[in-house]
Amino acid sequence: MSFMKLINRFESFDYDGYFKTVTKTDIQKSLNRDILEPYDLLNLLSEPAQEFLEEMAQKAQQLTRQYFGRTIGIYAPMYISDYCSNHCTYCGFNCATQFKRTKLSLSEIEQESKAISDLGIRHILILTGEAPAKTPMSYLEDAIGILKKYFSSIAIEIFPMDEDQYRILKNAGADSLTVYQETYDQDLYKKVHLKGKKTDYKYRLLTPERGAAAGFRAVNIGPLFGLGDPSPEAFLTGLHAKYLEQEFPDVEVSLSLPRMRQATGAIKPKNILSDSRFVQFMLAWRLFMPRAGINISTRESADFRDKIIHLGVTRYSAGSKTDVGGYSLESNDATVQFDITDTRNVAQTIEMIKQKGYQPVFKDWEIF
């Protein structure tokens, strides 16, 4: 059974109706359980559960330390191309936006790799726009070959591929896959994806399964909060992660909570996720999936990232640049995919983590 069959069961689910029936007793019962079921996750995502944030936080902290200790993994993103053949209405890289597109040469990838490695980063996430003709398999293999010289772990966030294609990149040296569904609402998905391969909801939804089957050791998923109704999005993301954990027990599953930012030529966020709801969702995910990683990027402010480090986070990006060649190549007309909010450099981020009583981990994986 693929996750598509599971998600179809909730396609016509009355979320508003269910949330109106949730009582404080229901929430307390869910909090008291050691192993949570899907309806427990719904209870913890409900508005009334806001009154239980302190109790949720205490349990989330205990579970996180049980499974991860007092450690925070460190990684950085590296954009190698911003060409894209999709028209996603919320993204500044979409094919309808007019700007000077950039693709790094192999020598420029080497230059960027060295610049990032010199900062101490050993886990890298490489990103491209979704334009296979511009970044073909041969280019990606060559890029990974260069990255292996500088980094112990290479994650990819590129256009979705078939399982056999992912296996080629895995054999080349990539070990992790990040792919966001953006929205699990099938009707909304059609409205915000107007052109390109990304219009295929099912193909994108099953991408993490193909990556896991291909042998990636880690898979990271998440919605883009700002498109659909936040609570159902958080619920279906949680179900997706739990499904991947159960179907691929040897794969590390993690979640991200990116909040939509206004991008050049893109629509404005429709459903704003408040800080308190952000924290609630993160805590609910931790209680539902104690072993899952939770990644917080520099989309979030320095002050906010400082405050939530105790609440279940396992990985932080540091010193991030979201334009192609942003670490070593100077460009006055570069376009970023989204604006960075936490602008601290790697050293400053590491110092904050230490001051909070946590150990920053630069390397916990080695490519053989």
C-alpha positions in Angstrom: 0.0 0.0 0.0 1.4 3.4 -0.9 0.7 6.5 1.1 -1.7 7.7 -1.7 -4.3 5.1 -0.5 -4.0 6.3 3.1 -4.3 10.0 2.2 -7.4 9.3 0.1 -9.2 8.1 3.2 -8.9 11.6 4.6 -9.7 13.5 1.4 -13.3 14.3 2.5 -12.6 14.3 6.3 -14.4 17.0 8.2 -11.5 18.6 10.1 -13.5 21.6 11.3 -16.3 19.4 12.5 -13.8 17.1 14.4 -11.9 19.9 16.0 -15.1 21.4 17.4 -15.8 18.1 19.2 -12.3 17.9 20.9 -12.5 18.3 24.7 -9.8 18.9 27.3 -10.4 15.4 28.5 -9.6 14.1 25.0 -6.4 16.1 24.9 -5.3 14.9 28.3 -6.0 11.3 27.4 -3.8 11.7 24.2 -1.1 13.3 26.3 -1.1 10.4 28.7 -0.5 7.8 26.0 2.9 6.4 25.3 2.1 5.5 21.7 -0.2 7.9 19.9 -2.7 7.1 17.2 -3.8 9.4 14.3 -6.8 10.8 16.3 -4.4 11.6 19.2 -2.4 13.7 16.8 -5.6 15.5 15.7 -6.4 16.2 19.3 -3.0 17.7 20.0 -3.3 19.9 16.8 -6.6 21.3 17.9 -7.1 24.9 19.1 -8.0 23.7 22.7 -4.7 22.0 22.9 -3.1 25.4 23.1 -3.9 25.3 26.8 -1.7 22.3 27.2 1.5 23.6 25.5 3.5 23.5 28.8 2.7 19.9 29.4 3.3 19.0 25.8 6.6 20.8 25.9 7.8 18.9 29.0 7.0 15.6 27.4 8.5 16.6 24.1 11.7 17.7 25.8 12.0 14.4 27.7 11.4 12.3 24.5 13.9 14.3 22.5 16.6 13.9 25.1 15.8 10.2 25.4 16.2 9.6 21.6 18.7 12.3 20.6 20.5 13.5 23.8 21.4 17.2 24.1 22.6 17.5 20.5 21.8 19.7 17.5 23.0 18.6 14.1 24.4 21.4 11.8 24.0 21.6 8.1 24.0 24.3 5.4 22.1 24.6 2.0 24.0 25.1 -1.2 22.1 26.2 -4.3 23.8 25.1 -7.6 21.1 26.1 -10.1 17.9 28.2 -10.1 16.6 27.2 -13.5 13.0 25.8 -13.2 10.4 24.4 -15.7 7.6 24.6 -13.1 5.2 27.4 -12.5 4.5 27.3 -8.8 2.6 30.4 -7.8 4.3 30.8 -4.4 8.0 30.4 -5.5 10.4 33.1 -6.8 12.2 30.5 -9.0 9.1 29.6 -11.0 9.5 29.7 -14.8 7.2 32.7 -15.2 9.4 35.0 -13.1 11.9 37.0 -15.2 15.4 37.2 -13.8 18.9 36.2 -14.8 19.1 32.4 -14.2 22.3 30.9 -12.9 23.9 27.4 -12.9 27.2 26.7 -11.3 30.0 25.2 -13.4 31.8 22.3 -11.8 34.7 24.5 -10.9 32.3 27.0 -9.2 30.8 24.0 -7.3 34.3 23.2 -6.1 34.8 26.9 -5.1 31.5 27.0 -3.2 32.2 23.6 -1.5 35.6 24.8 -0.2 34.1 28.0 1.1 31.3 26.2 3.0 33.7 23.5 4.2 36.0 26.2 5.6 33.2 27.3 7.9 33.2 23.8 9.5 30.1 22.5 7.8 30.3 18.7 7.1 26.6 18.1 6.2 25.5 19.8 3.0 22.1 20.1 1.3 22.3 20.8 -2.4 19.4 22.4 -4.1 18.4 23.1 -7.7 15.3 24.5 -9.4 13.2 21.7 -11.0 14.6 21.8 -14.6 16.0 18.3 -15.5 17.2 19.6 -18.9 19.5 22.1 -17.2 20.7 19.9 -14.4 20.8 16.4 -16.0 22.0 13.2 -14.2 25.5 13.5 -15.5 25.8 17.1 -14.0 24.4 15.9 -10.7 26.8 12.9 -10.5 29.7 15.1 -11.3 28.6 17.6 -8.6 28.3 14.9 -6.0 31.7 13.7 -6.9 33.1 17.1 -6.0 31.0 17.4 -2.9 32.3 14.1 -1.5 35.8 15.6 -1.2 34.5 18.2 1.3 31.4 16.8 3.1 30.7 13.7 5.0 27.0 13.7 4.2 25.3 14.9 1.0 21.5 15.5 1.0 19.6 16.5 -2.2 16.6 18.7 -2.7 16.0 18.6 -6.5 13.3 17.6 -8.9 11.6 14.3 -8.1 13.0 11.2 -9.8 12.2 7.6 -10.4 13.6 5.0 -8.0 16.4 3.8 -10.4 17.5 7.4 -10.9 17.7 8.0 -7.2 19.7 4.8 -6.9 22.3 6.3 -9.3 22.7 9.4 -7.1 22.9 7.2 -4.0 25.7 5.2 -5.6 27.4 8.4 -6.6 27.5 9.5 -2.9 24.3 11.2 -2.0 22.8 9.7 1.2 19.7 11.8 2.0 16.6 13.2 0.3 14.5 16.2 1.0 11.2 16.7 -0.8 8.3 18.9 0.3 4.7 18.1 -0.8 4.0 21.9 -0.3 0.3 21.2 0.3 -1.5 17.9 0.9 -4.8 19.4 -0.2 -5.3 17.9 -3.6 -7.6 20.7 -4.9 -5.4 23.4 -3.7 -2.3 21.7 -5.1 -3.8 22.0 -8.6 -4.4 25.7 -8.1 -0.9 26.6 -7.1 1.0 24.4 -9.5 0.2 25.6 -13.0 2.8 24.1 -15.2 5.5 21.5 -15.3 6.1 18.0 -13.8 5.3 19.3 -10.4 1.6 19.4 -11.4 1.5 15.6 -10.8 0.3 15.4 -7.2 0.6 11.6 -6.9 4.1 11.5 -8.4 5.4 14.1 -5.9 3.6 12.5 -3.0 5.2 9.1 -3.5 8.7 10.6 -4.0 9.9 10.0 -0.5 8.9 6.3 -0.9 11.0 6.0 -4.1 13.9 7.6 -2.4 13.7 5.3 0.6 13.4 2.3 -1.6 16.4 3.4 -3.6 18.6 3.2 -0.4 18.8 6.8 0.9 19.5 6.5 4.6 17.5 9.6 5.5 14.3 11.3 4.1 13.0 14.7 5.1 9.5 15.9 4.3 7.2 18.9 5.2 4.4 21.2 4.0 4.8 24.8 3.1 2.8 26.5 5.8 1.0 29.5 4.3 -0.8 27.7 1.5 -3.4 25.3 3.0 -5.3 25.2 6.2 -2.4 24.7 8.7 -3.9 22.0 11.0 -4.9 19.5 8.3 -1.5 20.1 6.7 0.3 19.3 9.9 -1.9 16.2 10.5 -1.3 14.8 7.0 2.4 15.5 7.2 2.5 13.6 10.5 0.7 10.7 8.9 3.1 10.7 6.0 6.1 10.7 8.3 4.7 7.9 10.4 3.9 5.9 7.3 7.5 6.2 6.1 8.8 5.2 9.5 6.7 2.1 9.5 7.3 1.1 5.9 11.1 1.8 5.9 12.3 1.2 9.5 16.0 1.5 8.5 15.5 5.0 7.1 15.8 8.2 9.3 12.7 10.2 8.8 12.6 13.9 9.6 10.2 16.8 9.3 10.5 20.5 8.5 8.1 23.4 9.2 8.9 26.0 6.5 6.7 29.0 6.8 5.9 30.7 3.5 7.7 34.0 2.8 6.7 36.5 0.1 8.9 35.9 -2.9 9.4 38.0 -6.0 6.5 37.6 -8.4 4.7 35.1 -6.1 1.4 35.1 -4.3 1.2 36.2 -0.7 0.8 33.7 2.2 -2.9 32.9 2.7 -2.8 31.0 6.0 -0.4 32.6 8.4 1.0 30.2 11.0 1.6 32.0 14.3 4.6 31.3 16.5 2.4 29.6 19.1 0.8 27.3 16.6 4.2 26.6 15.1 5.4 25.4 18.5 2.2 23.4 19.0 2.7 21.6 15.7 6.3 20.8 16.4 5.4 19.5 19.9 2.6 17.4 18.5 4.8 15.8 15.9 7.4 15.0 18.5 4.8 13.2 20.8 3.4 11.4 17.7 6.9 10.4 16.4 9.5 10.3 19.2 12.3 9.1 16.8 11.7 11.6 14.0 14.1 14.4 13.4 12.8 18.0 13.3 14.7 20.6 11.2 14.5 24.3 11.7 15.9 26.5 9.0 17.1 30.1 8.9 13.7 31.1 7.6 12.9 31.6 11.3 14.3 34.5 13.3 17.3 34.2 15.5 15.3 35.0 18.6 12.6 32.4 17.8 15.2 29.7 17.0 16.9 30.4 20.3 13.7 30.0 22.2 12.5 26.7 20.7 15.8 24.8 20.8 14.6 22.9 24.0 11.3 21.8 22.5 12.2 18.9 20.2 14.5 20.4 17.5 17.3 18.1 16.3 18.9 20.0 13.4 19.6 23.6 12.5 20.9 25.2 9.3 23.6 27.7 9.9 25.1 30.6 7.9 22.7 29.9 5.1 22.7 31.5 1.6 19.7 30.9 -0.6 21.0 32.3 -3.9 23.2 30.3 -6.4 26.8 30.8 -5.5 26.0 32.8 -2.4 29.0 31.7 -0.3 31.8 32.5 -2.7 30.6 34.2 -5.9 29.7 37.9 -5.7 26.5 38.8 -7.7 24.5 42.0 -7.4 21.5 40.7 -9.3 21.1 37.2 -7.7 17.6 36.1 -6.9 17.0 34.2 -3.7 14.4 31.5 -3.3 13.4 33.0 0.1 14.8 35.6 2.4 16.9 34.5 5.3 15.7 35.8 8.7 18.4 34.4 11.0 21.4 36.1 9.5 24.0 34.8 12.1 27.1 33.1 10.7 28.1 29.6 11.6 30.3 30.6 14.5 27.5 32.7 16.1 25.0 29.9 15.7 27.3 27.4 17.3 28.0 29.7 20.2 24.2 30.1 20.8 23.7 26.3 20.8 26.5 25.8 23.3 25.1 28.6 25.5 21.8 26.8 25.5 23.5 23.7 26.9 23.5 21.7 23.7 26.3 20.1 21.7 26.5 21.2 18.1 27.2 18.1 15.9 29.0 18.8 12.6 29.4 15.2 11.5 27.5 12.1 12.4 27.8 10.2 9.1 30.7 9.2 6.8 30.5 8.3 3.1 32.2 5.1 2.2 
